[in-house]
Amino acid sequence: MNINVKTSSGSYDIVLQRSALLKVGELLNLERKVLIVTDSGVPEIYAKTVAKGCKEPVVLTIPQGEQSKQTATLELLLKTMVENNFTRTDCVVAVGGGVVGDLSGFAAAIFMRGIDFYNIPTTVLSQVDSSIGGKTAVDFMGYKNLVGAFYPPKAVIIDPNTLKTLPKRQISNGLCEALKMATTCDKELFSVFENRDLTDDAVLDDIIYRALLIKKYVVETDEREGGLRKVLNFGHTLAHAVESINKMEKYYHGECVGIGMIPMCSQRVKERLLPVLEKLGLPTVLEESANELIEACRHDKKAFGDNITVVTVSEIGNFEMKNLSFDEFSDLVRSVALK
């Protein structure tokens, strides 16, 4: 199935189809030089399959993990394109998770002031979240996504078959982003998380599709995060603080988001949310110091003065944006921190 996303700079299709990776040469314009960026944690066969559909493929494999999402790796991508005589008519293809997608998209955005970018996300997290919306970035000075640009892809290919090689923890990590969207915007999708077998392929495909429709609506309504798009930050203020403290190593992103959602919910929502987090095997408390977390939150993009904007949920499927004082926010953080 195809989902068309319209942006101010044009529209692009998301192709959601099992075995789509095998048809990449038909689905994308790869009759040119193509920088295929992947990482060491992604099965080599995925990048090789994409390369077979390209006229002149150049495959670059970066180390797995958030530590690769930095300016030094960005420079490596740009250097590789220069050394292989890439021009403005060539393109970049990301094959991997959110780190690969963010990094590749940003490189495409700034190389010769912008060349074509295609995204082929191979994790649940990147398929339901970072593959759509056009946000690209690298981490800088220890802060997540501090340097970046809005640069939508020319197309996105989502092949759920690529998820079969992921460990269960990675599946749960990604599903938490879909759960985030369900909690704020879609009570029927939330019921799927509560009542269906999340290991069933058909159920997983349905969750990915529904999550993409939610994000499509949000992104099209508010492409530059001026209003509605801030709903996608539900759970992320605390999540980014946890990642900053742990240098993005101890927890996966979705695990941090799961914990970050809890204090932003009413008691009746928590009573339904906590069992779903447990069903997914996700953590529900933090071992980190509350004071450390609160201090890290002061660097959040949504902080202003002694206040911070957060997304709260008092009823499944509905959300509210609130401006809280840091004292109020600090009390919420302490509710999920063990010390």
C-alpha positions, 0 to 999 in steps of 0.5 A: 500500500502507498501513503502520499505525504504532501509537504511545502517542498513537494510530495513523496510516497511511502511504499509499505509492502512486504518484499518491497526491498527486492523491487527497489530498482523499480520503485526508485530512480537509481539509474545514477551514482547512489551513496548507500549508507548502512551500519554494522548492525544491519544485515549486509544483504539489505544494502547489497540488495539495494546495490543490485538495483543501482547503476553506480552504487557506493556502499558506506557502512558506519559503526552501529549506534547513536555514537555515529550520529555526529559531525565526524561521520557526517564529514565521512559521508560528504568526503565519500561523495566528493571522492566518488565525484558525486554531482547534484544529479546523484542521490543518497539512500539510507538503509537502516534505522533512525541514526542512518536515516537522520545522518544520510538525510542531513548529508543529502540536504547539505551536499551541493545545497541538496541532492535526492534522498531516499529512505529505506528504514529497517527497524520498527522505530524508524519505520513508524517514526523517523522515516516520515516528516523530513527531520534530519540531524546529528548530535552535537556536544552531547545533545541529541539532534542539535544540528540539522534541517528539515529535508523530506525524502523523495520516497520511503520504502518500508518492507516489514520483512526486514524486521524479522532479523531484529531481536525482540527488544528492538521490536518493542523499542520501535513499537513504543513510538507507535504506542505514543501516537496511539496514546495521544491520537488513536484510541482504537490503535491503543486497543490493538496494543492492549488486546492483539498479539503483537507478534502476528505479522498482520497485526504488526503491519496494521500498527505500522500503517496506522502509526504512519497515517497519524504522523502523516496527518500531523506532519502535513498539518504542521510541517515545521513544528509550529503547533500540532507537530509538538504532539509527537514530542509526547514522552520525549522531554524526559526521554532526551534527558535520559539519553543525554545522561547515559550518552544514548547507550544504556536504553534504546530511544523507545524505552526512554520514550515509554518511561517519559510518557508515564508522568505525563498521563492522568492516573486512569491513563497510567492504569491502561498504559503501564500494562501495555508497557509491561506487555512490551517488556519495556522499563517503567522506572528509572535508576538515574538521579532525578536532579540530573534528569531535571538539569538535563531537561533545561537544555531541551528545545521546549524549555524557555526561562523557568518553564517548559512545554510538555504534552499531557494525556488525560484520556486515551486518544486526546492530548493537551499541551501545557506550560509547566514551571520547572518545579511542577515538571520536576515533581513529575520527573521524580515520580518515575526516578528511583533516586 
